[in-house]
Amino acid sequence: MLLKTLVSLWVLAAVASAVPAQEKRVHHQATLSDHVHDDAHGYQYDHEAFLGKEEAKTFDQLTPEESKARLAKIVERIDTDKDGYVSHAELHYWIKHRQRRYIEENVNKHWKDYDRNQDDKIAWEEYKNTTYGYYINEEFDDVEDKATYKAMLTRDERRFKNADKDGDGVTTREEFTAFLHPEEFDYMKDVVVQETMEDIDKNGDGKINVHEYIGDMYTPEDGEREPDWVQTERKHFSEFRDVNKDGYLDAQEVAEWVLPGEVDHADNEAKHLIHETDMDKDEKVTKKEILANWNMFVGSQATNYGEDLTKRHDEL
């Protein structure tokens, strides 16, 4: 009996620890950060956009002096023509590069874990056995919340098969990248829309109402006043997202929301950073201008402390 219990606990732990490898929730519109872009409440979005998600975490552990010193060196790398200015084009290229690097590093980090036979490809069975364990049958009888894990397995298999363009049952590195980050690939658009619908449509009626839409991005605390950005999102739902004005978002409307075509978030962020730091308004920035606004570009122990204070004050 004890042995069975230990095995069950090991199986559950194996599944739980493996699950984060695959992005369980597709990032809408392949945005640069999971944080809301609201400078009034901190610069986490800008930090992740400028540095990449993993590097932003590293800066958060540095002193302000260390952060500024590292930022100065980064500025020199961004200024590729060495004219002493960072142009929009240079900053745009840098942000795009950092975001692509994050995706490549994420794939590389998990590749050797799943490529068990080291043939430089990942088969569905390799992924399934590594993620869900060799000792779990597909009924998940040894797991308490087996309905959740069965749904996750079904979703993983569907996404894997869609990523496997030639249908040979194994994924190349590019196909596995499409599996982990489907929002980056045009041929995975249907998967992005389907998974978004499944995640937000809580009552399972095949469409998304405004309560489900808001509930996906905001959960109010007791007695908390609804933030202005949430009220803005309500207006966006009724005025822009709900194209046919029936009070719901269908699959087509969700596609237009999460896959808005040619929106370039890196371009928008580059424009935003230059606008906020370009003190002489010559549409380019110097190292001096960037360092004068260093906490917009990078974090530190001090900026995290300030953001924590702001958060606690808002909660009072």
C-alpha positions in Angstrom: 0.0 0.0 0.0 2.8 2.4 0.9 4.6 1.5 -2.3 1.5 2.3 -4.4 1.1 5.6 -2.6 4.7 6.6 -3.2 4.4 5.6 -6.9 1.3 7.7 -7.2 3.0 10.7 -5.6 6.0 10.3 -7.9 3.8 10.1 -11.0 1.8 13.2 -10.0 5.0 15.1 -9.3 6.5 14.0 -12.7 3.5 15.3 -14.6 3.3 18.5 -12.7 7.0 19.3 -13.1 7.0 18.5 -16.8 3.9 20.5 -17.8 5.4 24.0 -17.8 7.8 23.0 -20.6 5.0 23.4 -23.1 3.4 26.8 -23.1 0.0 25.7 -21.7 -1.6 29.1 -22.6 -0.8 30.6 -25.9 0.5 34.2 -25.6 -2.1 36.4 -27.4 -0.6 38.3 -30.3 2.9 37.1 -29.4 3.3 40.0 -27.1 6.6 41.0 -25.6 5.6 40.4 -22.0 2.9 38.8 -19.9 2.6 42.0 -17.9 0.1 44.7 -18.6 1.8 47.7 -20.4 1.0 50.3 -17.8 4.0 52.6 -16.9 2.0 54.2 -14.1 2.3 50.9 -12.2 5.8 49.9 -13.1 8.0 49.0 -16.1 8.0 45.2 -16.0 6.6 45.1 -19.6 9.3 47.4 -20.9 12.0 45.4 -19.0 11.0 42.1 -20.5 10.5 43.7 -24.0 14.0 45.3 -23.9 15.9 42.5 -22.2 13.9 39.3 -22.8 12.1 37.5 -20.0 15.0 35.6 -18.5 17.5 38.4 -18.7 15.0 40.7 -17.1 14.9 38.4 -14.0 18.7 38.6 -13.8 18.6 42.4 -13.7 16.0 42.3 -11.0 18.6 40.9 -8.6 21.2 43.6 -9.3 21.9 46.8 -7.4 20.9 50.0 -9.3 24.6 50.7 -9.9 25.2 47.3 -11.5 22.0 47.6 -13.6 23.1 51.0 -14.9 26.6 49.7 -15.7 25.3 46.8 -17.6 22.7 48.9 -19.5 25.5 51.2 -20.6 27.3 48.3 -22.2 24.0 47.1 -23.9 23.5 50.6 -25.4 26.9 50.3 -27.0 25.9 47.0 -28.6 22.6 48.4 -29.8 24.3 51.4 -31.5 25.6 49.2 -34.4 26.8 52.1 -36.6 28.7 53.7 -33.7 27.4 57.2 -34.3 26.6 57.8 -30.6 22.9 57.5 -31.1 20.3 54.7 -30.8 17.9 55.1 -33.7 14.4 53.6 -33.9 15.7 51.0 -36.4 18.5 49.9 -34.1 16.2 49.6 -31.1 13.6 47.8 -33.1 16.1 45.3 -34.3 17.5 44.8 -30.8 14.0 44.1 -29.3 13.1 41.6 -32.1 16.5 39.9 -31.5 15.9 39.6 -27.8 12.5 38.1 -28.2 13.6 35.6 -30.8 16.5 34.6 -28.5 14.1 34.0 -25.7 12.2 31.5 -27.8 15.3 29.8 -29.1 16.7 29.5 -25.5 13.4 28.1 -24.3 13.4 25.4 -27.0 17.1 24.5 -26.5 16.5 24.2 -22.7 13.9 21.5 -23.2 15.2 19.8 -26.4 17.6 17.3 -24.7 15.0 16.4 -22.1 12.6 15.2 -24.8 15.0 13.9 -27.5 15.5 10.7 -25.5 17.1 8.7 -28.3 19.3 11.7 -29.4 18.3 11.5 -33.1 17.8 15.3 -33.2 14.1 14.9 -33.5 11.3 14.5 -31.0 8.6 12.0 -31.5 5.2 12.2 -29.9 5.8 9.2 -27.8 9.1 10.7 -26.5 7.3 13.9 -25.5 4.3 12.0 -24.0 6.4 9.6 -22.0 8.7 12.3 -20.7 5.9 14.7 -19.7 3.3 12.2 -18.4 5.5 9.3 -17.3 6.0 5.8 -18.5 3.8 4.4 -15.7 0.7 6.3 -16.4 -1.8 4.8 -18.8 -4.0 7.2 -20.7 -6.8 6.8 -18.2 -4.6 8.4 -15.4 -6.1 6.1 -12.8 -3.3 6.8 -10.4 -3.8 10.6 -10.5 -6.5 12.3 -8.4 -7.5 15.0 -10.9 -7.4 12.7 -13.9 -9.9 14.7 -15.9 -7.5 17.6 -16.0 -4.6 15.5 -17.0 -6.5 13.7 -19.7 -7.6 17.0 -21.1 -4.0 18.2 -21.1 -2.8 15.1 -22.8 -5.5 15.5 -25.5 -4.6 19.1 -26.0 -0.9 18.4 -26.2 -1.4 15.7 -28.8 -3.6 17.9 -30.9 -1.1 20.7 -30.8 1.8 18.3 -31.5 0.1 16.9 -34.6 -0.6 20.3 -35.9 3.0 21.4 -35.4 4.2 18.2 -37.2 3.8 19.7 -40.7 4.7 16.6 -42.7 2.7 14.3 -40.4 5.5 11.8 -39.9 5.0 11.6 -36.1 8.2 13.3 -35.2 9.1 17.0 -34.9 12.2 18.8 -36.2 13.6 21.6 -34.1 11.5 24.1 -36.1 8.3 22.0 -35.7 9.0 21.6 -32.0 9.4 25.4 -31.7 5.9 25.7 -33.4 4.6 23.2 -30.7 6.0 25.3 -27.8 5.3 28.7 -29.4 2.4 28.3 -31.9 1.7 32.1 -31.8 5.0 32.6 -33.8 3.9 30.4 -36.8 1.2 31.2 -39.4 0.3 27.6 -39.9 -0.6 27.2 -36.2 -3.2 30.0 -36.2 -6.1 27.7 -35.9 -4.6 26.1 -32.8 -4.0 29.5 -31.2 -7.7 30.4 -31.7 -9.0 27.0 -30.6 -7.0 27.0 -27.4 -7.9 30.6 -26.6 -11.6 29.8 -27.0 -11.3 26.7 -24.8 -9.4 28.7 -22.1 -11.8 31.6 -21.8 -15.2 30.0 -22.7 -15.8 28.8 -19.1 -19.5 27.8 -19.7 -18.6 25.8 -22.8 -21.2 27.4 -25.1 -18.7 27.9 -27.9 -18.5 31.7 -27.6 -17.1 34.3 -25.1 -19.2 36.8 -23.2 -17.9 40.0 -21.6 -17.7 38.4 -18.2 -15.5 35.6 -19.5 -13.4 38.0 -21.4 -12.7 40.2 -18.4 -12.4 37.3 -16.1 -9.5 35.9 -18.1 -7.4 39.0 -17.5 -8.6 40.4 -14.1 -9.8 38.9 -10.9 -11.0 41.5 -8.4 -10.2 41.4 -4.7 -12.9 42.0 -2.1 -13.9 45.6 -2.1 -11.4 46.6 -4.8 -12.3 49.3 -7.2 -12.2 48.2 -10.8 -9.1 49.7 -12.5 -9.5 52.1 -15.4 -7.7 49.6 -17.8 -10.4 47.0 -17.0 -13.2 49.5 -17.9 -11.3 50.3 -21.1 -11.2 46.6 -21.9 -15.0 46.4 -21.4 -15.3 49.2 -24.0 -12.9 47.4 -26.3 -15.0 44.3 -26.1 -18.3 46.0 -27.1 -16.9 48.6 -29.5 -14.2 46.7 -31.3 -13.9 43.0 -30.4 -17.6 42.1 -30.8 -17.7 42.9 -34.5 -21.3 41.7 -35.2 -22.6 43.3 -31.9 -24.3 40.1 -30.7 -22.8 40.4 -27.2 -20.3 37.5 -27.7 -17.0 36.7 -29.4 -17.1 33.8 -31.9 -14.1 32.0 -33.3 -13.6 34.5 -36.1 -13.8 37.5 -33.8 -11.3 35.8 -31.4 -9.0 35.3 -34.4 -9.2 39.0 -35.2 -8.4 39.8 -31.6 -5.5 37.4 -30.9 -4.1 37.3 -34.4 -4.4 41.0 -35.5 -2.3 40.6 -38.7 0.6 42.9 -39.1 0.8 44.4 -35.5 4.5 44.7 -34.7 4.9 44.9 -30.9 8.6 45.3 -31.1 8.1 48.3 -33.4 5.5 49.8 -31.0 7.8 49.3 -28.0 10.8 50.9 -29.8 8.7 53.9 -30.6 7.4 54.1 -27.0 10.9 53.9 -25.4 12.3 56.5 -27.7 9.3 58.9 -27.1 9.6 58.6 -23.4 13.4 59.1 -23.2 14.2 61.4 -26.2 14.6 64.6 -24.2 15.7 66.8 -27.1 13.0 65.3 -29.4 15.4 64.5 -32.3 13.8 61.1 -32.7 16.9 59.2 -31.5 18.4 58.7 -28.1 21.9 58.9 -26.7 23.4 56.8 -24.0 23.0 59.8 -21.6 19.3 60.0 -22.3 18.8 56.3 -21.8 20.8 56.2 -18.5 18.8 59.2 -17.3 15.7 56.9 -17.6 17.5 53.6 -16.8 14.7 52.2 -14.7 12.4 52.2 -17.7 14.8 49.9 -19.6 16.0 47.6 -16.9 15.1 46.6 -13.4 17.0 46.3 -10.1 16.5 45.4 -6.5 15.5 49.0 -5.9 12.9 49.2 -8.7 11.4 45.8 -7.5 11.2 47.2 -4.0 9.5 50.3 -5.3 7.0 48.3 -7.3 6.3 46.1 -4.3 5.5 49.2 -2.3 3.2 50.5 -5.0 1.4 47.2 -5.2 0.9 47.0 -1.4 -0.3 50.6 -1.3 -2.8 49.9 -4.1 -4.1 46.9 -2.1 -4.7 49.0 1.1 
